[in-house]
Amino acid sequence: MTKFILGRKGRMSQMYTEAGEVVPVTILEVGPCYVTRVLSVDSDGYDAIQVGYEKTREKVLSKAEVGHCKKAGLEPLRHLRELRLKAPAELAVGAEIKADVFEVGDMVDVVGTTKGRGFAGGIKRYGFGGGPMTHGGMCRRFPGSLGAGSDPGRVFKGKRAPGHYGDARFTMKNLKVVGIDVEHNLLIVKGAVPGASGGLIQVCRAKTAKIKASS
C-alpha cells in the first residue's frame, strides 16, 4: 500500500510508553491530501503518484496550476509533491489520503525544511573547535587555515567554511509512529522533525527502517 502524505509540523510534546518510559514526540497535522496525477512506466518512464495538499483560492495559484487541479476534478491545491514507486500505483486520480494510511508502529521518513539561520561562522555551522583561549590567543572563533601554501596554492572547492546556514531540505529517517488521530488528522511520531512549527512536511514509508526491540 502506498504510504505518503503531506502536512504541517505541529508542536513537540511527551508520551509514556507501555513500559512507563517518557519519550519525546512531534505532533504532525497531516492531510487530507488528494491524488492529482498518476504516472506510469508506459506514459512517463517511471511509476509515481502526485499528491496535492491544502485547498486554497484560485487567485493564489497560476492558471496552469489551477487547470491542473481542475483536470483531476479537484479544488485548487497549494502544494504538490511526487512520490516514485517501485510498482504501478494502487490509487486513482482524485483519491483522498488521510492519516489512517499509516498505522501505529510504522517507521517513516519525514522531509522538511530546516530553520534558516542566515550567515554563520564555522563553529556554529559545522562545530569547529575554535582557537586557544589562553596565552594571548585572539582567534577563539576563527576557522584557522583554509588552504595549502605554494602547492596547490588555493582553497579546494567544498571546503567547510563560514557561510549560509539552514533553510535547506532535510530528511529525518526512521521515526516511529506512536499515535494516530484520524478525526483531527494528526500523526504522532517519536523524536524531532526538521523545520519550524507550521512548516510544510512530507511523510512516507521509511526506506531503510530497522525496528529495534527496545523502541
N, C-alpha and C positions, 0 to 999 in steps of 0.2 A: 504493500500500500504506500502511495506517495505521501510522505510526511513533510510538509513545507507550509510555512505561514509567515505573514508579516505582522508587525505590531509596533508598539512603543514601549520603551523601558519605563517601568514604574519605580517605586521606592524599594529600598532594601529593608529586610526585617530578619526575624529569627523564628525557627521552628524546633520543636522537640521530636526526636526520633522515637521509635518504639523502645529503644534501649535507654531512653532518658537523656540522650546527648543533645546539647544545643548546637544547631548548625546555622550558619548564615545563609539566607536565601534572597533572591531577587524576584519581585513580582512583575510579570510581563503582561501588558494589556494587548492581546493578540486578536486579530480578525474582527469581524468576519471578512474573509478575502474571497475573491471570485476569479475563476479561471477565465482569462481574456483571450488566450490563444493556446492551441495545442500544436506542437511541432513534431514532425516525424522524419524518419530517415529518407523516405521516398521523396518528400517535397522540400525538405530543408537540409538534409545531410546528417541529421542527428535527432535523437528523441529528447523532448523537453516540454515543459509547460511554462506559460507566462501567467503570473498571478498579479491581480490588482488589489489595492488596499486604500481605504479612506475615501469615502464619497465626498465630492466637492462640487462647486458651481462650474458651469461651463466656461465662464469668462476667466477662470483661473488657469485653464489649460489652453494649449494651442488648438487650432482647428483639426490638425492631424490627430492629436491625442483624443479629442472628443469623438471624431469619426471612428477611431479605432475601437473605442468602448461601445459606441452605438452599433458597430458591425457585429459585436459579440452579444448585443441585446442587453447591455448593462448601462447603468448611470455613469457619469464621468467619475473616474478614479484618479486620485492624486499621484499614487506611487505604483509603478510597475516593476516587477522583478522576474527573472527567469531562472529556472532550475533544470539542469541537464539530468537526464535519466538514462539508465542502462537498458531499459526496455520501453516499449510503447506505453504511453500514458494511459492510466486507468480512468482518468477524469475527462469529462466532456466540457466544451466551452460553455460558460455560464454557471458551472457547478460552484457551490458555496463551500468554503473551508472554514471550520471553526476550531476552537481549542480542543475539542474532543478527538481531533485527528491524532493526538498524542495520548499516551497512557502513562500512569504513574509508574516510574521505574525506567522509562525510556532514557537513553543517552542522546543528547542533542548538541549541535554546534550552533552558537549564537554569533551572528555577524552584526557589528555596529560600527559607528564612527567615534573614535576616541576624542576626548576633550582637547580643544585647541589651546595651547599654552604659549603661542607666539614664539619669539626668538629666545632661545635658551642656551646657556653655556654647556660645556662638556660634562660638568659634574651633574647637573640636573638632567641633561638629556640622555647621557649614557652611563652615569655612575662612576666617572673618573675619580681616582683617589685624591687628586689635588697635590699641591706642593707642601713643603715643610712650613710649620707654624713657629719654629724657633730659629735661633742663630741668625736673625736678620732676614729670614725668608719673607719675601714680599710678593710671592706668586702663589698664594694659597689656592685660588680658584682658576689658575691659568691651565690650559691644556698641555703645555710643555712643547717639546719639539714635534713638528709635524712631518718633516721630510729629511732625507739624507743630505750630504754635502755636495761635492762636485759630481758624484755619480750616484743616482741619475740626475741629481740637481733639480728635483721637482717634487711636488706632493702628489702621491698616487690618487687616482680617481676613486671615490668611495671612502676616503679616509674619514674616520669619525671625528667630528669637529663641531663647534657651536653652529647652530642654525635653527630652522623652523622645527618646532616640536609639537606633535599631536595633530589633531584634525585629519586622521588617516583611517582607512578601513582596517578593521582588526577582527579576527575570528577567535572567540573563546571556545575551545574544544572540550568535548566530553563532559558536559554538565548534566547532572541527573535531574529528571523531572520528579519533584516530590509532592506536587499538588496541582489539581486542575479544578477550576470553577467554570463550568460550561455556561451557566446562566449569565455570568458577568464577563465572560470571555477573558479569563485570567489563567495564566500559566505560571507556576511557581517552580523555579529551578534552584538547585543548590549551588551557592557560590556567587561570584561577581560577574557582571556583564559590562562590556565596554560602552563608554559614552555617558552623557549626562541624562538625567531623568527627563523623559519626554522625547528622547532621541529615537529615530527610526531604527528598528532592528529586524532581522530575519532569522527564523528558527527552522532548522532542518535536521533530519536524522544524522547522528554522528557518523563520520566516515571511518574513524579509527578508534571506536569505542572499545574499552576493556573494562568490564564490570568487576570491581573488587569486592571481595567477600565482606569487607568491613564497611563499605559505602552504603 
